[in-house]
Amino acid sequence: MSGKSNMSKRYTPEFKRDAVELVRSSGRNVTEVARELGVSPEGLRGWVKQAKTDQGEGPVGALTTAEKQELQRLRRENREQQQTIEILKKAAAFFAKESMK
């Protein structure tokens, strides 16, 4: 059995912010900082890229962290509303059938 976990670690926003700041301020590259912090270089590169986007320095059309969170919230609300609509449709059909008896 492999020693690696399929679960990715969760890091706090503060940890990510500090890691990105370390890359920016230390003069070291992402791989060196990632190794020092015990995180994957790919993950740290993503955090640096997202930080640039959040500061308005990202590629055109890239979503900021706040926009991603808002999109997740809206998608969750939409899913919940769709479920409610389906329940109401079933209830309406049930009561319509009952009233015909």
Residue pairs with C-beta under 8 A, 6 or more apart in sequence:
9 39
11 19
11 39
16 47
16 51
17 51
19 33
19 37
19 39
19 44
19 47
20 44
20 47
20 48
20 51
22 28
22 33
22 37
23 29
23 30
23 33
23 44
23 48
24 48
26 33
30 41
30 44
30 45
30 48
31 41
33 44
34 40
34 41
34 43
34 44
35 41
37 44
49 58
50 58
50 65
52 58
53 59
53 62
53 63
53 64
53 65
54 64
54 65
54 66
58 64
63 71
